[in-house]
Amino acid sequence: MQRRLIDYLVISLKGLAMGAADAVPGVSGGTIAFISGIYEELIDTISNVNASLFKTLFKEGIKPFWQQLNGNFLVALLSGIVISFVSFMRLAKYLLEYHPILIWSFFFGLIIASIYFVGKQVTKWNIGSIFSFVIGAAVAFYISKLPTLATNENMWFLFLAGAIAICAMILPGISGSFILIILGAYKTLSNAIHDVDIKKLLIFISGAVIGLLSFSHVLKWLFKNYHNATLAVLTGFIFGSLNRVWPWKNTLTWHTNSKGVKTPLIQESISPLAFEGNNQLVFAIFLMILGFLTIFILERLGSKK
């Protein structure tokens, strides 16, 4: 695929949006990739990392290898994702602690728009598609209700968490960061990024790479053989995740760590009118609309040839 420099800059911007989404527990970078029109290319590119690729490197040289890898696309996208994820994770941590209603409102509007744009990719809604949608929504809703585990510092566990979370990160509607929270690895990774703990970061990245290379083949096969059903399931995933990003929550159970820091374990969604304290309803609605419009901009970028 022949691309100009401006095209790669746009891909990097999409990577920035993906990284920012993945840094927030409850939002999936895969949703952003899908809406912005690079999802299937991303899955194809990742799944092409196999033995034949390295055979090309040794037999034909770096240039054919780089072209077969779709290297320019990967570098442009990954640079945006990494820069955004590392920088936005700190900001997300602050916003979730001090302004949770506002950040969740923005992403709630974003996900509402995502349901429409992913759902319209299904060429024909029939009984099978509807059933797939319901299954996807039920799975995502169930995941959104799971309680959080305590923080786990074990290195092998961090490797496994990376492999599982990266699969969620490339699935529209399933948040990789939220999976890390459920597994009890989000704070460990957040601290490793903050403290620049190279050992922990390399272990997590190793698990993520293995999980990504394995899972991308499954996704590529599903898109090739069950395109409509796969899209319907992904639409269901996004719909089912709405419960997780609903801005107004009531915390039922708290976890207190050894330092006395409290984090919510189990929460339930409530009406903004039943929310104790300032529900920030006007600002919340404004940010929902802003999030909704953001997806329209990304979709417009993705629809350009």
Secondary structure, DSSP 8 states (H G I E B T S, - for coil): ----HHHHHHHHHHHHHHHHHHHSTT--HHHHHHHTT-HHHHHHHHHT-SHHHHHHHHHH-HHHHHHHHTHHHHHHHHHHHHHHHHHHHHHHHHHHHH-HHHHHHHHHHHHHHHHHHHHTT-S---HHHHHHHHHHHHHHHHHHT---------HHHHHHHHHHHHHHHTSTT--HHHHHHHHT-HHHHHHHHHHT-HHHHHHHHHHHHHHHHHHHHHHHHHHHH-HHHHHHHHHHHHHHTHHHH-S-EEEEEEEE-TT--EEEEEEEE--GGG-SS---HHHHHHHHHHHHHHHHHHHHHHH--
